Amino acid sequence: RQDPNVIMVGEIRDEETAEIAVHSALTGHLLLSSLHTNDAATTVPRLIDMKIPPFLVAAVLNVVIAQRLVRKICLNCIESYPIDEGLIQFLEKQLKEINPDSKLKIPKFLYRGRGCPACNHTGYQGRIGIFEVLNIDDEIRKLIVNPNFTLDALNDLAKRKGMISMFEDGLRKAMVGVTTIEEVLRVIREVETEYPEASLQPGALSV
C-alpha cells in the first residue's frame, strides 16, 4: 500500500485528469501539477471550464505560479544604453494598464549584450524565469465561489494584495541588467500567440 506525502500530476489536460487531481488533493495530500494558461489567474476559470465546481477549485488551490523563460544578458559583454522617450512612454502605458497601482518607475537606461565570443556574439548566455505568483487566501476563495466571479475581478483583487505580473517581474529583471526589454516583450507576445483565448489581462502588449 502506498501512502505518499506529495502527489505529482505531470499536466492537467482534460476533465478526467482534472477530476483525479482535485480528488487527490481533497485527501489532504500536497498535489503539484501544471496547466496551460497564459497567466496565474486564468487557472481558476480554466479548471471551472473542465467541469470542476467553483467550491472545489476554491478548496484545493493554495498557490498558482505562472512562468516563462527569458534569455539572460551575457555578463562578458553587458552594456547600458539610453532608451528613447517613446519606449519609456510605451512601457509606462503598458505597466499602468496591467497594474495601475504599480510603483515601478521606468529608468532612462537599460541593458543589453554587445555580443562576444563567450556568447557566440548573441549578447545572451543562459536563461532565467519571469514569474507571477497568485496566493489563494480566504478572500480570494470567497470570490471564486461568488456567482458573479469574473477573471477581471480576480486579477484586480490579486494585484491589490500585491501580486506582481510576469510583465512587471520581467521589467524588474530588465532594469537591473539580468535580461533585455526585448526578451520580456518577446515572451509576453508568445503568451498571447499561444493562448489567444485568454490574452493578457488587461492591456495586451502591442507596439
C-alpha beads as a LAMMPS data file, in Angstrom:
LAMMPS data file: protein, C-alpha beads

207 atoms
206 bonds

1 atom types
1 bond types

-500.0 500.0 xlo xhi
-500.0 500.0 ylo yhi
-500.0 500.0 zlo zhi

Masses

1 110.0

Atoms # bond

1 1 1 0.000 0.000 0.000
2 1 1 1.276 3.458 -0.877
3 1 1 0.979 6.464 1.418
4 1 1 2.664 9.379 -0.407
5 1 1 3.296 12.769 1.166
6 1 1 3.318 14.523 -2.202
7 1 1 1.477 13.608 -5.405
8 1 1 2.690 14.908 -8.761
9 1 1 0.469 15.032 -11.835
10 1 1 2.522 15.916 -14.906
11 1 1 -0.112 18.005 -16.640
12 1 1 -3.853 18.580 -16.402
13 1 1 -5.071 18.381 -19.998
14 1 1 -8.662 17.200 -19.751
15 1 1 -11.671 16.851 -17.474
16 1 1 -10.757 13.340 -16.336
17 1 1 -7.256 14.342 -15.229
18 1 1 -8.613 17.474 -13.554
19 1 1 -11.127 15.415 -11.571
20 1 1 -8.447 12.926 -10.474
21 1 1 -6.134 15.753 -9.407
22 1 1 -8.822 17.554 -7.416
23 1 1 -9.990 14.431 -5.597
24 1 1 -6.374 13.517 -4.800
25 1 1 -5.845 16.974 -3.312
26 1 1 -9.018 16.610 -1.239
27 1 1 -7.461 13.642 0.588
28 1 1 -5.084 16.050 2.304
29 1 1 -2.019 15.306 0.192
30 1 1 0.065 18.069 -1.326
31 1 1 -0.519 17.857 -5.061
32 1 1 1.700 19.531 -7.662
33 1 1 0.697 19.806 -11.303
34 1 1 0.845 22.014 -14.383
35 1 1 -1.829 23.556 -16.558
36 1 1 -1.580 25.512 -19.803
37 1 1 -2.765 29.085 -19.227
38 1 1 -1.287 32.453 -20.095
39 1 1 -1.154 33.753 -16.527
40 1 1 -1.748 32.647 -12.956
41 1 1 -5.313 33.892 -12.531
42 1 1 -6.604 32.159 -15.672
43 1 1 -6.029 28.827 -13.916
44 1 1 -9.270 29.316 -11.980
45 1 1 -11.683 29.693 -14.932
46 1 1 -9.745 27.011 -16.832
47 1 1 -10.418 24.467 -14.066
48 1 1 -14.057 25.563 -13.914
49 1 1 -14.268 25.047 -17.696
50 1 1 -13.027 21.494 -17.029
51 1 1 -16.216 20.873 -15.015
52 1 1 -14.615 21.330 -11.589
53 1 1 -17.195 23.106 -9.386
54 1 1 -16.046 26.513 -8.106
55 1 1 -16.308 25.401 -4.461
56 1 1 -13.854 22.564 -5.156
57 1 1 -11.484 24.865 -7.048
58 1 1 -11.510 27.197 -4.053
59 1 1 -10.969 24.307 -1.652
60 1 1 -7.961 22.691 -3.326
61 1 1 -5.957 25.630 -4.695
62 1 1 -3.241 27.068 -2.455
63 1 1 -0.875 28.813 -4.853
64 1 1 -0.569 29.219 -8.623
65 1 1 2.734 30.109 -10.292
66 1 1 2.929 31.231 -13.919
67 1 1 6.355 31.322 -15.527
68 1 1 8.168 31.940 -18.794
69 1 1 11.873 31.678 -19.632
70 1 1 13.854 34.658 -20.907
71 1 1 17.452 34.727 -22.078
72 1 1 19.991 36.317 -19.728
73 1 1 22.341 39.048 -20.872
74 1 1 25.917 37.812 -21.301
75 1 1 27.953 39.145 -18.375
76 1 1 31.092 39.272 -20.517
77 1 1 29.714 41.924 -22.864
78 1 1 26.898 43.643 -20.966
79 1 1 26.497 47.379 -21.515
80 1 1 23.988 50.063 -20.588
81 1 1 22.320 52.285 -23.164
82 1 1 19.855 55.193 -23.061
83 1 1 16.305 54.431 -24.158
84 1 1 14.210 56.896 -26.104
85 1 1 11.178 58.690 -24.752
86 1 1 8.828 56.711 -26.987
87 1 1 9.817 53.392 -25.391
88 1 1 9.570 54.899 -21.911
89 1 1 6.014 56.087 -22.615
90 1 1 5.073 52.720 -24.125
91 1 1 6.347 50.781 -21.096
92 1 1 4.665 53.190 -18.666
93 1 1 1.365 52.811 -20.543
94 1 1 1.520 49.010 -20.520
95 1 1 2.505 48.946 -16.863
96 1 1 -0.393 51.214 -15.914
97 1 1 -2.880 49.095 -17.868
98 1 1 -1.657 45.847 -16.330
99 1 1 -1.334 47.184 -12.782
100 1 1 -2.478 50.769 -12.101
101 1 1 -1.087 50.553 -8.558
102 1 1 2.436 49.563 -9.609
103 1 1 5.168 51.726 -8.074
104 1 1 7.724 50.686 -10.689
105 1 1 9.463 53.600 -12.421
106 1 1 10.859 53.202 -15.924
107 1 1 14.564 54.174 -15.939
108 1 1 16.372 56.256 -18.561
109 1 1 18.870 53.444 -19.178
110 1 1 18.515 49.714 -19.834
111 1 1 20.985 46.919 -20.582
112 1 1 21.970 44.691 -23.485
113 1 1 24.814 42.441 -24.594
114 1 1 27.133 43.754 -27.304
115 1 1 27.972 40.233 -28.439
116 1 1 31.283 38.485 -27.836
117 1 1 32.961 35.075 -28.331
118 1 1 31.687 33.903 -24.916
119 1 1 28.051 34.185 -26.048
120 1 1 28.684 33.379 -29.719
121 1 1 28.002 37.054 -30.475
122 1 1 24.335 36.781 -29.481
123 1 1 24.525 39.025 -26.418
124 1 1 22.827 36.314 -24.343
125 1 1 24.062 33.445 -22.191
126 1 1 21.782 31.212 -20.140
127 1 1 18.133 31.626 -19.180
128 1 1 16.116 32.733 -16.184
129 1 1 12.418 32.638 -15.325
130 1 1 9.987 35.501 -15.015
131 1 1 7.201 34.671 -12.605
132 1 1 3.710 35.546 -11.447
133 1 1 2.567 34.118 -8.108
134 1 1 -1.097 34.009 -7.074
135 1 1 -1.574 33.152 -3.402
136 1 1 -5.043 31.788 -2.703
137 1 1 -6.315 33.165 0.610
138 1 1 -9.800 33.181 2.150
139 1 1 -10.824 36.409 0.412
140 1 1 -9.885 35.021 -2.984
141 1 1 -11.679 31.747 -2.182
142 1 1 -14.850 33.723 -1.431
143 1 1 -14.533 35.448 -4.794
144 1 1 -14.076 32.138 -6.642
145 1 1 -17.346 30.736 -5.262
146 1 1 -19.216 34.001 -5.850
147 1 1 -21.806 33.569 -8.654
148 1 1 -20.621 36.911 -10.064
149 1 1 -16.997 35.738 -10.315
150 1 1 -15.009 37.149 -13.248
151 1 1 -11.374 36.858 -14.278
152 1 1 -11.005 40.642 -14.184
153 1 1 -12.252 40.717 -10.592
154 1 1 -9.755 38.007 -9.609
155 1 1 -6.873 39.854 -11.268
156 1 1 -7.867 43.127 -9.614
157 1 1 -8.113 41.541 -6.166
158 1 1 -4.828 39.655 -6.539
159 1 1 -2.975 42.789 -7.608
160 1 1 -4.446 44.768 -4.711
161 1 1 -2.989 42.065 -2.499
162 1 1 0.443 42.537 -4.043
163 1 1 0.627 40.046 -6.906
164 1 1 3.328 41.037 -9.409
165 1 1 2.577 40.201 -13.046
166 1 1 5.046 38.384 -15.291
167 1 1 5.495 41.607 -17.239
168 1 1 6.381 43.510 -14.061
169 1 1 8.787 40.793 -12.931
170 1 1 10.411 40.764 -16.355
171 1 1 10.652 44.543 -16.363
172 1 1 12.333 44.488 -12.956
173 1 1 14.894 41.994 -14.262
174 1 1 15.489 44.126 -17.360
175 1 1 16.018 47.220 -15.202
176 1 1 18.867 45.590 -13.252
177 1 1 20.580 44.034 -16.264
178 1 1 19.502 40.408 -15.929
179 1 1 17.696 40.354 -19.294
180 1 1 16.676 42.757 -22.035
181 1 1 13.366 44.502 -22.500
182 1 1 13.193 42.896 -25.956
183 1 1 13.266 39.444 -24.326
184 1 1 10.485 40.369 -21.916
185 1 1 8.257 41.691 -24.700
186 1 1 9.066 38.636 -26.841
187 1 1 7.912 36.073 -24.294
188 1 1 4.827 38.104 -23.395
189 1 1 3.854 38.163 -27.069
190 1 1 4.450 34.398 -27.209
191 1 1 1.942 34.004 -24.373
192 1 1 -0.648 35.984 -26.321
193 1 1 0.014 33.997 -29.505
194 1 1 -0.034 30.607 -27.790
195 1 1 -3.169 31.275 -25.727
196 1 1 -5.222 33.825 -27.722
197 1 1 -8.424 32.795 -25.939
198 1 1 -7.094 34.310 -22.724
199 1 1 -4.979 37.299 -23.704
200 1 1 -3.145 39.412 -21.163
201 1 1 -5.494 40.846 -18.574
202 1 1 -5.873 43.749 -19.090
203 1 1 -3.897 45.741 -21.670
204 1 1 -2.496 43.310 -24.216
205 1 1 1.053 44.244 -25.115
206 1 1 1.470 45.576 -28.624
207 1 1 3.764 48.063 -30.262

Bonds

1 1 1 2
2 1 2 3
3 1 3 4
4 1 4 5
5 1 5 6
6 1 6 7
7 1 7 8
8 1 8 9
9 1 9 10
10 1 10 11
11 1 11 12
12 1 12 13
13 1 13 14
14 1 14 15
15 1 15 16
16 1 16 17
17 1 17 18
18 1 18 19
19 1 19 20
20 1 20 21
21 1 21 22
22 1 22 23
23 1 23 24
24 1 24 25
25 1 25 26
26 1 26 27
27 1 27 28
28 1 28 29
29 1 29 30
30 1 30 31
31 1 31 32
32 1 32 33
33 1 33 34
34 1 34 35
35 1 35 36
36 1 36 37
37 1 37 38
38 1 38 39
39 1 39 40
40 1 40 41
41 1 41 42
42 1 42 43
43 1 43 44
44 1 44 45
45 1 45 46
46 1 46 47
47 1 47 48
48 1 48 49
49 1 49 50
50 1 50 51
51 1 51 52
52 1 52 53
53 1 53 54
54 1 54 55
55 1 55 56
56 1 56 57
57 1 57 58
58 1 58 59
59 1 59 60
60 1 60 61
61 1 61 62
62 1 62 63
63 1 63 64
64 1 64 65
65 1 65 66
66 1 66 67
67 1 67 68
68 1 68 69
69 1 69 70
70 1 70 71
71 1 71 72
72 1 72 73
73 1 73 74
74 1 74 75
75 1 75 76
76 1 76 77
77 1 77 78
78 1 78 79
79 1 79 80
80 1 80 81
81 1 81 82
82 1 82 83
83 1 83 84
84 1 84 85
85 1 85 86
86 1 86 87
87 1 87 88
88 1 88 89
89 1 89 90
90 1 90 91
91 1 91 92
92 1 92 93
93 1 93 94
94 1 94 95
95 1 95 96
96 1 96 97
97 1 97 98
98 1 98 99
99 1 99 100
100 1 100 101
101 1 101 102
102 1 102 103
103 1 103 104
104 1 104 105
105 1 105 106
106 1 106 107
107 1 107 108
108 1 108 109
109 1 109 110
110 1 110 111
111 1 111 112
112 1 112 113
113 1 113 114
114 1 114 115
115 1 115 116
116 1 116 117
117 1 117 118
118 1 118 119
119 1 119 120
120 1 120 121
121 1 121 122
122 1 122 123
123 1 123 124
124 1 124 125
125 1 125 126
126 1 126 127
127 1 127 128
128 1 128 129
129 1 129 130
130 1 130 131
131 1 131 132
132 1 132 133
133 1 133 134
134 1 134 135
135 1 135 136
136 1 136 137
137 1 137 138
138 1 138 139
139 1 139 140
140 1 140 141
141 1 141 142
142 1 142 143
143 1 143 144
144 1 144 145
145 1 145 146
146 1 146 147
147 1 147 148
148 1 148 149
149 1 149 150
150 1 150 151
151 1 151 152
152 1 152 153
153 1 153 154
154 1 154 155
155 1 155 156
156 1 156 157
157 1 157 158
158 1 158 159
159 1 159 160
160 1 160 161
161 1 161 162
162 1 162 163
163 1 163 164
164 1 164 165
165 1 165 166
166 1 166 167
167 1 167 168
168 1 168 169
169 1 169 170
170 1 170 171
171 1 171 172
172 1 172 173
173 1 173 174
174 1 174 175
175 1 175 176
176 1 176 177
177 1 177 178
178 1 178 179
179 1 179 180
180 1 180 181
181 1 181 182
182 1 182 183
183 1 183 184
184 1 184 185
185 1 185 186
186 1 186 187
187 1 187 188
188 1 188 189
189 1 189 190
190 1 190 191
191 1 191 192
192 1 192 193
193 1 193 194
194 1 194 195
195 1 195 196
196 1 196 197
197 1 197 198
198 1 198 199
199 1 199 200
200 1 200 201
201 1 201 202
202 1 202 203
203 1 203 204
204 1 204 205
205 1 205 206
206 1 206 207
